[in-house]
Amino acid sequence: MNTVYDSESFAVVHILANAVDDADVQEDAAPQLPRHGFEIVDKRSGKEVYLDGSWAELFQQHISAWQQSTPSQDEVEDMLERYASLAQM
């Protein structure tokens, strides 16, 4: 787990799935793929959203773009606000 962003309004954590040891897997258990994702917490409202799959890939693209262009804090938080709006009440 790595903190990607932390401000008074938002926190973003990159969660890396743990690798599964073959010895821990039961023979009759269904195979499971490790899932990596991002958790975005809106500290103002207390809402949090977990992004995985294609949502996590899209968010990773935004992070990569931010590393290239160095956006302002307002730009980053506007984007995080849009993702946080995906959270249910």
Beta strands, then each sheet from edge to edge (+ up, - down):
strand 1: 2-6
strand 2: 10-15
strand 3: 37-42
strand 4: 47-52
sheet 1: 1+ 2- 3+ 4-
end
